[in-house]
Amino acid sequence: MSSPLPDISDNNQQIVNDIQSLQQLEQQMFSRMENNPNLPQEQKEKIIQKIQKISDMRMNLYQTMGGVNQFFKNALLSSQGTLKQQTIA
């Protein structure tokens, strides 16, 4: 007996939760810079670099979610094809 596939909705929800957490972190960093206008330039640059890394992580999560959805779409199409062939046979 084959192992069941993971639940796509649970997987997607976890990715969405992670994206939202990263967005909140980005907002906190932006607020930190806005609320501290006298931060030295070096600190501002470090915060901007962190924001960029977080943004990159979010983009990777969006791509992961797209890839997971495509995988399940392909699996569904394959299963439909197999069922159609079995029905014809």
C-alpha positions as CSV (number, residue, x, y, z in Angstrom):
1,M,0.0,0.0,0.0
2,S,1.4,3.4,-0.9
3,S,1.9,6.1,1.6
4,P,-0.7,8.9,1.5
5,L,0.4,12.3,0.1
6,P,0.7,15.2,2.5
7,D,-2.3,17.5,2.9
8,I,-1.7,20.3,0.5
9,S,-4.0,22.7,2.4
10,D,-2.0,22.2,5.6
11,N,1.3,22.7,3.7
12,N,0.1,25.9,2.0
13,Q,-1.3,27.2,5.3
14,Q,2.0,26.7,7.0
15,I,3.8,28.5,4.2
16,V,1.3,31.4,4.3
17,N,1.8,31.6,8.1
18,D,5.6,31.8,7.6
19,I,5.2,34.5,4.9
20,Q,3.0,36.5,7.3
21,S,5.6,36.2,10.1
22,L,8.3,37.4,7.8
23,Q,6.2,40.3,6.7
24,Q,5.7,41.3,10.4
25,L,9.4,41.1,11.0
26,E,10.0,43.3,8.0
27,Q,7.5,45.9,9.2
28,Q,9.2,45.9,12.7
29,M,12.5,46.6,11.1
30,F,11.1,49.4,8.9
31,S,9.5,50.9,12.0
32,R,12.7,50.6,13.9
33,M,14.4,52.7,11.2
34,E,11.6,55.2,11.0
35,N,11.3,55.6,14.7
36,N,15.1,56.1,15.1
37,P,16.1,58.8,12.6
38,N,19.4,59.3,14.3
39,L,20.6,55.7,13.7
40,P,24.2,55.7,12.3
41,Q,24.3,54.9,8.6
42,E,26.1,51.6,9.3
43,Q,23.2,50.4,11.4
44,K,20.7,51.5,8.8
45,E,22.6,49.6,6.2
46,K,22.6,46.5,8.3
47,I,18.8,46.8,8.9
48,I,18.3,47.2,5.1
49,Q,20.4,44.1,4.4
50,K,18.3,42.1,6.9
51,I,15.1,43.4,5.3
52,Q,16.4,42.3,1.9
53,K,17.2,38.8,3.2
54,I,13.8,38.5,4.7
55,S,12.2,39.7,1.4
56,D,14.3,37.0,-0.4
57,M,13.0,34.4,2.0
58,R,9.4,35.4,1.4
59,M,9.9,35.2,-2.3
60,N,11.4,31.7,-1.9
61,L,8.4,30.7,0.1
62,Y,6.0,32.0,-2.6
63,Q,8.0,29.9,-5.2
64,T,7.9,26.9,-3.0
65,M,4.1,27.2,-2.6
66,G,3.8,27.5,-6.4
67,G,6.0,24.4,-6.8
68,V,4.0,22.4,-4.3
69,N,0.8,23.3,-6.0
70,Q,2.2,22.4,-9.4
71,F,3.3,19.0,-8.1
72,F,-0.2,18.2,-6.8
73,K,-1.8,19.4,-10.0
74,N,0.5,17.1,-12.0
75,A,-0.2,14.2,-9.6
76,L,-4.0,14.8,-10.1
77,L,-3.7,14.9,-13.8
78,S,-1.7,11.7,-13.8
79,S,-4.2,10.0,-11.6
80,Q,-7.0,11.1,-13.8
81,G,-5.2,9.8,-16.9
82,T,-4.6,6.4,-15.2
83,L,-8.3,6.2,-14.1
84,K,-9.4,7.0,-17.6
85,Q,-7.2,4.2,-19.0
86,Q,-8.4,1.7,-16.4
87,T,-12.0,2.6,-17.2
88,I,-11.5,2.1,-20.9
89,A,-9.8,-1.3,-20.2
